[in-house]
Amino acid sequence: MTRIYLELGPKKVFACSLDWPGWCRIAKGEEPLAAEEAARGVALVRAAWDLFDEVAEASPEELRKGPRGGGRDRSKIVDHVVESERGYARMIDVRHKPFTSVADRDAMRADLADVLSQPWTPPQTAKWPPRYAIRRIAWHVIDHLWEIEDRV
C-alpha cells in the first residue's frame, strides 16, 4: 500500500506519495475521472453486487450472533445495503422510489452503473464525485458481504 496526501491548490491538485518523495500526479481537481477508470470502477462495483447477492442467497436467514449476542440477521443486512445504495444514488443525482421488488433494485443499480461509467468533468450537480461514489458503494457492499460470511 502506498500512502498518499493531496496538496489542494487554487488551480491544481497534487497527489503525492509519502513514502516516495517526488512521486506525484497533477490534475485540475481531485475528482476528474477518465472513461477507462470509470469503466473499471463500475466493473468492480458490479462484481461486488454479484458476490453480495450470491453470498446472501446462499446464507441462512438467522446468522450467528456476535460476542455479546447482537447482530442483524441476513434479511436485515440485505435491506440495509440496498436502502443505503438508494441513498448513495441520490448523492450522484440518481433517484428511485423505495423498492417493491428485486427488479426495482436492479433498475436502480443499472442507473447507478450508467451514471458512474461516464467520464466525469466538473462542474457537476452531484454531491459526490464519481470516484468517491464508486469507492464508497464497493466498500459498503463488501463490508456487509464479509459480515454475512463471518457470521454464517
Secondary structure, DSSP 8 states (H G I E B T S, - for coil): ---EEEEE-SS-EEEEESSSTT-EEEESSS--B-HHHHHHHHHHHHHHHHHHHHHHHHS-SS----TTS----HHHHHHHHHHHHHHHHHTTT------SSHHHHHHHHHHHHHHHHS-B-S--S-SS-HHHHHHHHHHHHHHHHHHHHHH-
